[in-house]
Amino acid sequence: MANPTQILRHLDAELFNEVINASPKKLREEVFRRAGIKNKGGAFALKASGKTEVRTKKLRALLLEGVELQSEFSEEMIRNYLYTRRPLLAEALDFLGVEHDNGLTDNELDFLADLPAERRTHLRDLLVRNHAPSDVDLYLAFMDLTPQ
């Protein structure tokens, strides 16, 4: 699998925001804490979602500056987002011939490391017909299946 923090760095601002917000609040707060991003709020804070958006922008800026997150946090955030894209996961696993339950599998996927470049390209072409190219590229990067 590719470096999850590197994958997050390459996301555009909109998708980065979606990926962060797909994770449970507890995980987001831990990531913000470890990145040194404080939750500035007071008794009169009106909109919590605005604070999260500001903190998410700060997190992205820190990552772009080269700050490293522990890979398990980056990996978990990407995984949480991809869980919201189960039809994409199911279609990819169908193409790869992997048994799954609506896009989720317990099967080993070690064979993917040897998947030829033309199959990777064909997989991407197939997936972008029905799914957002940014989601497809995120999935392929996460699974280390980016066409070469």
N, C-alpha and C positions, 0 to 999 in steps of 0.2 A: 504494500500500500504506500502511496505517496505521502510525503510529510503533510499532515493535516493543517498545520499552521501556515505552511506555504500555500496550500490550497485556499485558505481563508484570505490570505494577502492578495490573491489574484481575483477575488470576487469584486464586482462593481458594488458601489455603495448600497444600492437598493437590495440586491441579493444578499449581501452581507447582513443587512438589517433583518431580512426575513429569516436567515439562518440563525442568527442570535435569538430572535424572538420565538423561534420554534421550540426552543429548549425551555424546560421548567425554570421557574423563577429562582429556585434554589441554586441551580447550576449557573445561571447567568450571574447571580450575585457573587458566587464564589469566583467566577472568572474576573468580574470587575474588581473584587477585593484583591486577588492575586496580581492584577495589573496595576493596582494602586489608584483605581478610579473610585473616588469617594461618592457616596450618595448624599448629595447636598439637598437637604429638604428641611423644612421647618413645619411648625404647627399650621401655617397658612398655605402650604403647598396645595395647589388646586388640581394639578393634573400629573399623576404619576407616570403616565405613558410618555409625556414630554421629557421627563427626567431620564427615562430609559433610552429614549432616542438620542439625547445629548451624550449619555454615557456610552452608547453604542458607537457614536461617531468618534468619541475619544479613544475607544478601544481600537477601532479601525485605524485611526491615525497612529497609535502606538505600534500596531503591527506593521504598518507601512514603514515606520521608522526603524524596524528591526527587532522590536521587543518579541521575545519568544514566550509562547504559552506552553504549558505542559501538554504534550501531544495527546494525552488521554482526554483533556478538556476540549481541545479542538476537534478531536475525533468524535467525541460524544455529541458536540453541537452539530456537526455535519450529519451524523447518523440520525439525530432527532429530526432534522429538516428532511432528510431523505425518507424517513418513515411517513412523512406527510405526502409523499409522492409514490405511494404504493403501486398505482397502475404502471408507472415507469419501471419500478423494480420488477414487477411481474412480467412485463414485456421483455425486459432484458434477460431475465432468468429463463423465460420460454425460449428465446433465441439461443441461449447458451445450453439448453437442454438440461436445466437443473430443476429438480422437483422443488416446489415451493407452496406456501400457503399465502395466497394473495401478496406475493412479493417478498415474503420472508422465508428463510430457509436455515436449517441447521447443518446442511451439507457443507463439506469442505470445498473451498473454491481455489485450491492451490493450482489447479490446471490453468487458471486464467493467466498466470505468468507466462505460459507458453502459447497463448493465443496469437496466431499470426496477424500481422498488420492489416491485411486485407479483411479479415473477419472483424477486427476492431473498427475499421472504417465502415464496413457494412452494418455493424451494430449501431454506430452513431447515426448513419443515414436512416436506418429503420426507426430509431427512437425519435429523431427530430421531426418525423412526420406527424407524431401525435403529442409531443411534449415540448415545452419551452427549451430552446437550444441551451440556455444558461443552466437549466436543471440537468439536461443530458450531459453537458460538459462537466458539471460538478460531480455527477455520479461517476462518469468515466475517469475523472481525475482521482476521485476517492478510491475507486477500485483499481487504480493504476492500469486502466485500459485505454488511455488516450491514444488515438491513432498516431503513428510515428510518421 
